Amino acid sequence: MTEVLVFLGAGAALFLLLFLGLRRADGELELEGPTGPPDPSVMRRILAQQDMAYIASLRLPRIQRFFVRERSRLALAWLRASRDEGRRLLQRHAEAVRRQRDIRPMTEIRIAWLFASFLLASLTAAGLVRLCGPFRVPALRRSVEHLLGSLDSLGRMAGAPALLDSRS
Amino acid sequence: MSEAQVEKAVRDLERHTLGGMPGTLAKLVYLSSTRDYNTGQYHHEGLALTHTPEVAESALRRCHGAVFRCIAGEGLEALVEEIRAYLAATEEDQNLILKTWRGLEIYRILIPAGCDPHVRDLFISNFSSALAVVRLTMPQHDSPDVLQPR
């Protein structure tokens, strides 16, 4: 009985994540067109510890606060763009699947799982940035690396190898 | 217009016009100033005479992109040093330059067209932070208000 409840709970959580992931927030304006997958090297530079170490060495608290706020803003924007890219890949895949006759349920479940895992990593990373800032938590770097791995896998499974090649 | 012609013009530009400039930021400021604000096209009389206007335009565009990538790829400390070197080489009042750059956000026009939006935002943010650092670490700065609300 407990196992069934855990299974149902996990399934409900997965569907909730998928639902949240596929809808854009109301009133969210998209001023720029789709720009492709966000460049991972930019995120690595946003989280660069040497910039933070330099700012900290200056002992200028106002500058430090401003700098951390700015890097948080940039990290959150990058994470939002990566979620948009994940959504775009999944929507493109869903459109392709609708035209197919030979649907493989296990593959679709794996893609749904990958997307949920990707969303979870992205939302965890965003939460860590909001709570602790972009420099304090080593888990944030791991979360971002996991996010990039999930986006790669999602792109491959959803049939977008060209897009992923362009990121490397 | 061939690739070889553009490469030749790029080398010409790097050797003569850009070669004597003090630092990468000076080159970036110069190259972005050769771009027409309305059309986004680059113009350089001398280069256009030696080569052709089209080749000169391509060479300037390519150099602008390369110099921007170089500066945008630097860490914050290196950017602060670039700004200090640029200020040291100019004969204008350094405080006035900093105030103008900060007030008018001149650094936005240094960005080449078609730049990745995340790279652009990081560059703008870094430049804003670097200007604040330079201003606050100058021997005398006339205003404590060095940070702009975004």
Interface residues (C-beta under 8 A of the other chain):
Chain A: E32 T35 P38 D39 V42 M43 R45 I46 A48 Q50 D51 Y54 I55 L58 L60 R62 I63 F66 F67 E70 R71 R73 L74 A77 W78 A81
Chain B: G73 G75 L76 E77 D116 P117 H118 V119 D121 L122 S125 S128 S129 A132 V133 L136 T137 V146 L147 R150
